[in-house]
Amino acid sequence: MTTPDDRRYSDEHEWALVDGDIITVGVTQFATDSLGDVVYVDLPESGTEISQFDKFGEIESVKAVSDLFTPVGGTIVEVNSEVIDTPEKVNEDPYSVGWLLKVEASDAASQLEKLMDAGAYDELTAE
């Protein structure tokens, strides 16, 4: 799968997609391929304040349990309950139905500058 170029990426293999003041957060295809079949996702509640690059949850697969780190900070305005109830949606399509959070970002522009574009992320994962 090609890395979508409409979002930004973190070193921890999470992505951020901007839609006005709201930023949708998820994990990359590289992350899901590395994890294998996702069997459990633990996410915080809406209304929770998070800081950029802090741990915000866990994702568990048949291979491992991994921490999730947020590429942007702000207030969580929505959690994808479908991935909590049906974690395999993260494997099906991590860039659409498998999204994790929607965040109302504080100072989004400066936070997004700290993330990679698709080309830089592809270079990181090619190593």
N, CA, C and O of each residue as an XYZ file, in Angstrom:
508
protein
N       0.842     -1.180      0.000
C       0.000      0.000      0.000
C       0.886      1.241      0.000
O       1.888      1.302      0.713
N       0.511      2.211     -0.793
C       1.234      3.463     -0.875
C       0.915      4.312      0.351
O      -0.228      4.357      0.806
N       1.928      4.977      0.877
C       1.721      5.879      2.013
C       0.969      7.111      1.520
O       1.462      7.824      0.646
N      -0.230      7.375      2.073
C      -0.993      8.549      1.626
C      -0.216      9.841      1.858
O       0.401     10.019      2.909
N      -0.247     10.747      0.870
C       0.512     11.983      1.006
C      -0.337     13.151      1.509
O       0.096     14.302      1.456
N      -1.553     12.854      2.001
C      -2.428     13.914      2.517
C      -2.350     14.056      4.034
O      -3.166     14.753      4.637
N      -1.376     13.400      4.648
C      -1.237     13.453      6.107
C       0.223     13.506      6.511
O       1.114     13.411      5.668
N       0.463     13.656      7.799
C       1.810     13.723      8.349
C       2.042     12.495      9.224
O       1.086     11.863      9.676
N       3.311     12.154      9.466
C       3.664     10.897     10.136
C       4.679     11.112     11.255
O       5.520     12.008     11.186
N       4.583     10.270     12.291
C       5.537     10.333     13.398
C       6.532      9.177     13.297
O       6.313      8.208     12.569
N       7.623      9.301     14.041
C       8.620      8.229     14.112
C       8.035      6.951     14.718
O       8.556      5.856     14.505
N       6.952      7.105     15.472
C       6.327      5.966     16.162
C       5.268      5.273     15.302
O       4.556      4.390     15.780
N       5.165      5.677     14.027
C       4.281      5.041     13.038
C       2.799      5.369     13.235
O       1.925      4.543     12.972
N       2.536      6.591     13.702
C       1.176      7.103     13.722
C       1.059      8.197     12.661
O       2.049      8.825     12.284
N      -0.170      8.413     12.189
C      -0.404      9.453     11.194
C      -1.388     10.491     11.737
O      -2.143     10.226     12.672
N      -1.360     11.674     11.127
C      -2.249     12.782     11.488
C      -2.812     13.381     10.204
O      -2.062     13.779      9.313
N      -4.144     13.440     10.117
C      -4.829     13.989      8.944
C      -5.635     15.206      9.380
O      -6.515     15.101     10.234
N      -5.331     16.358      8.793
C      -5.960     17.616      9.182
C      -7.265     17.812      8.420
O      -7.327     17.631      7.204
N      -8.316     18.189      9.170
C      -9.596     18.572      8.589
C     -10.093     19.775      9.389
O     -10.806     19.620     10.381
N      -9.712     20.963      8.952
C     -10.045     22.172      9.705
C      -9.289     22.185     11.029
O      -8.064     22.067     11.055
N     -10.029     22.330     12.126
C      -9.409     22.353     13.456
C      -9.262     20.960     14.053
O      -8.677     20.797     15.124
N      -9.791     19.958     13.363
C      -9.775     18.583     13.883
C      -8.713     17.765     13.152
O      -8.594     17.820     11.928
N      -7.955     17.013     13.927
C      -6.928     16.145     13.354
C      -7.262     14.706     13.704
O      -7.371     14.347     14.877
N      -7.422     13.886     12.673
C      -7.679     12.464     12.864
C      -6.332     11.761     13.006
O      -5.381     12.063     12.286
N      -6.266     10.815     13.952
C      -5.033     10.097     14.265
C      -5.251      8.605     14.063
O      -6.305      8.071     14.408
N      -4.249      7.934     13.504
C      -4.304      6.482     13.350
C      -2.897      5.918     13.275
O      -1.914      6.642     13.431
N      -2.811      4.617     13.033
C      -1.508      3.969     12.856
C      -1.312      3.672     11.375
O      -2.276      3.552     10.620
N      -0.063      3.558     10.976
C       0.262      3.369      9.566
C       0.143      1.905      9.131
O       0.070      0.992      9.954
N       0.125      1.719      7.831
C       0.128      0.368      7.261
C       1.396     -0.364      7.678
O       1.346     -1.562      7.959
N       2.525      0.326      7.723
C       3.783     -0.275      8.167
C       3.618     -0.846      9.574
O       4.068     -1.957      9.853
N       2.971     -0.085     10.459
C       2.754     -0.540     11.836
C       1.864     -1.778     11.874
O       2.170     -2.737     12.583
N       0.777     -1.769     11.124
C      -0.122     -2.928     11.159
C       0.528     -4.156     10.542
O       0.309     -5.276     11.002
N       1.331     -3.949      9.497
C       2.047     -5.077      8.905
C       3.045     -5.667      9.904
O       3.208     -6.885      9.978
N       3.705     -4.805     10.666
C       4.673     -5.261     11.663
C       3.992     -5.976     12.823
O       4.507     -6.964     13.345
N       2.832     -5.466     13.218
C       2.105     -6.046     14.358
C       1.457     -7.385     14.023
O       1.447     -8.292     14.856
N       0.925     -7.516     12.831
C       0.120     -8.687     12.497
C      -1.326     -8.417     12.879
O      -1.741     -7.260     12.957
N      -2.091     -9.462     13.114
C      -3.528     -9.325     13.382
C      -3.782     -8.618     14.708
O      -3.410     -9.110     15.773
N      -4.425     -7.449     14.622
C      -4.756     -6.669     15.813
C      -5.962     -7.313     16.499
O      -6.975     -7.599     15.860
N      -5.835     -7.537     17.816
C      -6.901     -8.204     18.571
C      -7.489     -7.328     19.673
O      -8.524     -7.669     20.244
N      -6.835     -6.190     19.984
C      -7.313     -5.335     21.067
C      -6.742     -3.937     20.890
O      -5.569     -3.771     20.555
N      -7.594     -2.921     21.121
C      -7.160     -1.528     21.087
C      -7.701     -0.848     22.336
O      -8.898     -0.910     22.615
N      -6.808     -0.194     23.091
C      -7.182      0.545     24.295
C      -6.981      2.030     24.019
O      -5.865      2.476     23.753
N      -8.080      2.796     24.084
C      -8.029      4.225     23.780
C      -8.637      5.023     24.933
O      -9.497      4.517     25.654
N      -8.190      6.276     25.108
C      -8.765      7.128     26.152
C     -10.170      7.606     25.771
O     -10.620      7.404     24.643
N     -10.847      8.235     26.716
C     -12.198      8.739     26.478
C     -12.160     10.105     25.805
O     -11.172     10.832     25.903
N     -13.242     10.439     25.127
C     -13.399     11.789     24.586
C     -13.306     12.775     25.742
O     -13.730     12.481     26.859
N     -12.748     13.944     25.464
C     -12.580     14.961     26.487
C     -11.215     14.924     27.159
O     -10.841     15.857     27.869
N     -10.469     13.835     26.933
C      -9.137     13.705     27.523
C      -8.162     14.658     26.835
O      -8.160     14.784     25.611
N      -7.333     15.325     27.640
C      -6.270     16.190     27.115
C      -5.030     15.330     26.879
O      -4.640     14.545     27.742
N      -4.416     15.481     25.710
C      -3.189     14.750     25.402
C      -2.137     15.723     24.892
O      -2.464     16.763     24.321
N      -0.867     15.376     25.103
C       0.245     16.198     24.640
C       0.960     15.490     23.500
O       1.044     14.262     23.473
N       1.469     16.269     22.568
C       2.148     15.699     21.409
C       3.236     14.723     21.834
O       4.039     15.016     22.720
N       3.251     13.583     21.205
C       4.213     12.492     21.365
C       4.063     11.707     22.675
O       4.886     10.836     22.957
N       3.037     11.994     23.475
C       2.806     11.228     24.693
C       2.037      9.939     24.382
O       1.333      9.848     23.376
N       2.184      8.963     25.251
C       1.432      7.713     25.119
C      -0.048      8.015     25.354
O      -0.404      8.725     26.294
N      -0.904      7.466     24.487
C      -2.340      7.670     24.681
C      -3.118      6.363     24.724
O      -4.323      6.386     24.978
N      -2.482      5.238     24.488
C      -3.196      3.973     24.517
C      -2.287      2.825     24.146
O      -1.065      2.965     24.087
N      -2.912      1.678     23.897
C      -2.169      0.476     23.511
C      -2.905     -0.238     22.394
O      -4.126     -0.165     22.258
N      -2.102     -0.934     21.600
C      -2.648     -1.784     20.551
C      -1.998     -3.157     20.709
O      -0.779     -3.276     20.837
N      -2.837     -4.183     20.696
C      -2.339     -5.537     20.930
C      -2.638     -6.393     19.710
O      -3.723     -6.343     19.131
N      -1.635     -7.178     19.345
C      -1.807     -8.102     18.221
C      -1.466     -9.506     18.698
O      -1.135     -9.724     19.864
N      -1.554    -10.443     17.777
C      -1.191    -11.818     18.119
C       0.313    -11.912     18.401
O       0.762    -12.879     19.016
N       1.096    -10.918     17.960
C       2.549    -10.932     18.140
C       3.036    -10.143     19.348
O       3.988    -10.551     20.013
N       2.376     -8.993     19.641
C       2.934     -8.086     20.644
C       1.900     -7.082     21.135
O       0.828     -6.922     20.552
N       2.257     -6.412     22.225
C       1.508     -5.259     22.717
C       2.401     -4.049     22.496
O       3.568     -4.051     22.887
N       1.846     -3.006     21.861
C       2.623     -1.797     21.581
C       1.901     -0.574     22.128
O       0.673     -0.496     22.101
N       2.679      0.376     22.620
C       2.118      1.644     23.054
C       1.789      2.487     21.834
O       2.440      2.386     20.795
N       0.764      3.321     21.981
C       0.387      4.284     20.949
C       0.801      5.668     21.430
O       0.561      6.021     22.584
N       1.422      6.455     20.550
C       1.881      7.797     20.889
C       1.217      8.797     19.953
O       1.201      8.595     18.738
N       0.680      9.850     20.497
C      -0.060     10.800     19.682
C       0.856     11.737     18.895
O       1.770     12.331     19.468
N       0.622     11.874     17.595
C       1.433     12.789     16.793
C       1.087     14.254     17.048
O       1.868     15.141     16.705
N      -0.081     14.515     17.647
C      -0.509     15.887     17.962
C      -1.127     15.929     19.351
O      -1.659     14.934     19.844
N      -1.046     17.098     19.970
C      -1.660     17.289     21.279
C      -2.910     18.132     21.177
O      -3.107     18.873     20.213
N      -3.754     18.005     22.192
C      -4.996     18.763     22.231
C      -6.040     17.996     23.028
O      -5.710     17.222     23.927
N      -7.295     18.221     22.689
C      -8.405     17.558     23.367
C      -9.012     16.518     22.446
O      -9.339     16.813     21.296
N      -9.162     15.303     22.947
C      -9.804     14.253     22.160
C     -11.289     14.577     22.063
O     -11.973     14.709     23.078
N     -11.782     14.704     20.830
C     -13.198     15.025     20.622
C     -14.008     13.819     20.167
O     -15.237     13.827     20.233
N     -13.310     12.775     19.703
C     -14.011     11.552     19.285
C     -13.041     10.377     19.307
O     -11.866     10.509     18.965
N     -13.560      9.236     19.714
C     -12.803      7.982     19.712
C     -13.534      7.026     18.782
O     -14.763      6.953     18.811
N     -12.805      6.301     17.967
C     -13.421      5.346     17.044
C     -13.814      4.086     17.811
O     -12.999      3.181     17.993
N     -15.053      4.036     18.253
C     -15.529      2.894     19.038
C     -15.549      1.604     18.214
O     -15.521      0.507     18.772
N     -15.598      1.738     16.888
C     -15.603      0.539     16.036
C     -14.307     -0.255     16.177
O     -14.337     -1.485     16.144
N     -13.154      0.435     16.335
C     -11.900     -0.308     16.476
C     -11.759     -0.919     17.870
O     -11.004     -1.872     18.063
N     -12.487     -0.369     18.833
C     -12.495     -0.979     20.164
C     -13.326     -2.262     20.110
O     -12.920     -3.297     20.639
N     -14.501     -2.183     19.461
C     -15.394     -3.345     19.356
C     -14.912     -4.355     18.322
O     -15.115     -5.558     18.489
N     -14.280     -3.879     17.262
C     -13.828     -4.732     16.158
C     -12.405     -4.331     15.778
O     -12.205     -3.664     14.762
N     -11.403     -4.731     16.587
C     -10.033     -4.259     16.378
C      -9.439     -4.604     15.016
O      -8.515     -3.928     14.565
N      -9.946     -5.637     14.355
C      -9.394     -6.016     13.056
C      -9.609     -4.935     11.991
O      -8.989     -4.989     10.929
N     -10.484     -3.951     12.262
C     -10.674     -2.833     11.329
C      -9.373     -2.059     11.132
O      -9.156     -1.461     10.078
N      -8.504     -2.072     12.154
C      -7.205     -1.399     12.023
C      -6.391     -2.081     10.928
O      -5.703     -1.405     10.163
N      -6.459     -3.414     10.842
C      -5.736     -4.142      9.793
C      -6.400     -3.961      8.430
O      -5.714     -3.850      7.413
N      -7.730     -3.932      8.407
C      -8.461     -3.831      7.140
C      -8.050     -2.593      6.358
O      -7.741     -2.682      5.169
N      -8.045     -1.453      7.008
C      -7.648     -0.213      6.348
C      -7.289      0.822      7.412
O      -8.155      1.568      7.869
N      -6.013      0.870      7.809
C      -5.620      1.784      8.880
C      -5.770      3.258      8.515
O      -5.759      4.115      9.398
N      -5.909      3.564      7.220
C      -6.008      4.959      6.795
C      -7.444      5.452      6.642
O      -7.657      6.631      6.359
N      -8.432      4.578      6.823
C      -9.822      5.063      6.755
C     -10.628      4.487      7.922
O     -10.722      5.131      8.968
N     -11.209      3.302      7.775
C     -12.066      2.753      8.836
C     -11.300      2.437     10.121
O     -11.908      2.304     11.183
N      -9.982      2.315     10.037
C      -9.180      1.954     11.198
C      -8.599      3.130     11.969
O      -7.690      2.941     12.778
N      -9.104      4.350     11.737
C      -8.609      5.510     12.488
C      -8.884      5.304     13.973
O      -9.738      4.500     14.344
N      -8.157      6.032     14.822
C      -8.269      5.835     16.271
C      -8.931      6.990     17.004
O      -9.874      6.776     17.765
N      -8.453      8.211     16.788
C      -8.924      9.383     17.533
C      -9.137     10.567     16.616
O      -8.576     10.641     15.523
N      -9.969     11.502     17.088
C     -10.053     12.824     16.482
C      -9.708     13.809     17.600
O     -10.267     13.759     18.695
N      -8.775     14.698     17.290
C      -8.237     15.620     18.286
C      -8.439     17.057     17.825
O      -8.143     17.399     16.680
N      -8.948     17.897     18.731
C      -8.953     19.325     18.481
C      -7.589     19.805     18.954
O      -7.334     19.920     20.153
N      -6.727     20.079     18.000
C      -5.323     20.331     18.299
C      -5.091     21.736     18.815
O      -5.717     22.701     18.379
N      -4.171     21.815     19.756
C      -3.702     23.113     20.225
C      -2.466     23.454     19.395
O      -1.507     22.682     19.369
N      -2.480     24.592     18.722
C      -1.368     25.041     17.893
C      -0.984     23.983     16.850
O       0.163     23.541     16.788
N      -1.953     23.594     16.047
C      -1.769     22.509     15.067
C      -0.614     22.766     14.109
O       0.158     21.850     13.824
N      -0.481     23.977     13.610
C       0.546     24.258     12.601
C       1.943     23.932     13.111
O       2.713     23.274     12.412
N       2.282     24.380     14.315
C       3.633     24.119     14.830
C       3.824     22.638     15.160
O       4.932     22.117     15.032
N       2.765     21.960     15.578
C       2.877     20.533     15.866
C       3.102     19.730     14.582
O       3.916     18.807     14.554
N       2.380     20.085     13.528
C       2.503     19.357     12.266
C       3.891     19.523     11.647
O       4.362     18.636     10.935
N       4.551     20.662     11.917
C       5.904     20.881     11.409
C       6.900     19.872     11.980
O       7.944     19.624     11.377
N       6.585     19.291     13.134
C       7.471     18.326     13.791
C       7.286     16.909     13.243
O       7.989     15.985     13.651
N       6.343     16.744     12.322
C       6.047     15.430     11.746
C       6.598     15.336     10.327
O       6.930     16.349      9.711
N       6.693     14.109      9.815
C       7.228     13.861      8.475
C       6.125     13.870      7.422
O       4.967     13.572      7.713
N       6.502     14.211      6.207
C       5.588     14.013      5.088
C       5.715     12.559      4.632
O       6.541     11.813      5.157
N       4.911     12.162      3.669
C       4.893     10.754      3.218
C       6.253     10.297      2.688
O       6.672      9.169      2.946
N       6.938     11.165      1.950
C       8.255     10.799      1.396
C       9.269     10.507      2.488
O      10.002      9.521      2.416
N       9.312     11.365      3.500
C      10.260     11.160      4.611
C       9.891      9.908      5.394
O      10.769      9.166      5.833
N       8.585      9.669      5.571
C       8.160      8.466      6.291
C       8.542      7.208      5.504
O       8.988      6.224      6.093
N       8.372      7.234      4.190
C       8.759      6.091      3.357
C      10.253      5.819      3.470
O      10.675      4.663      3.496
N      11.058      6.883      3.537
C      12.513      6.703      3.722
C      12.806      6.052      5.069
O      13.656      5.166      5.161
N      12.104      6.491      6.117
C      12.286      5.933      7.449
C      11.975      4.433      7.462
O      12.724      3.646      8.039
N      10.887      4.049      6.835
C      10.449      2.654      6.881
C      11.175      1.768      5.887
O      11.074      0.543      5.964
N      11.905      2.364      4.957
C      12.663      1.564      3.988
C      13.974      1.042      4.578
O      14.586      0.128      4.027
N      14.399      1.623      5.693
C      15.677      1.249      6.305
C      15.642     -0.134      6.916
O      16.644     -0.591      7.468
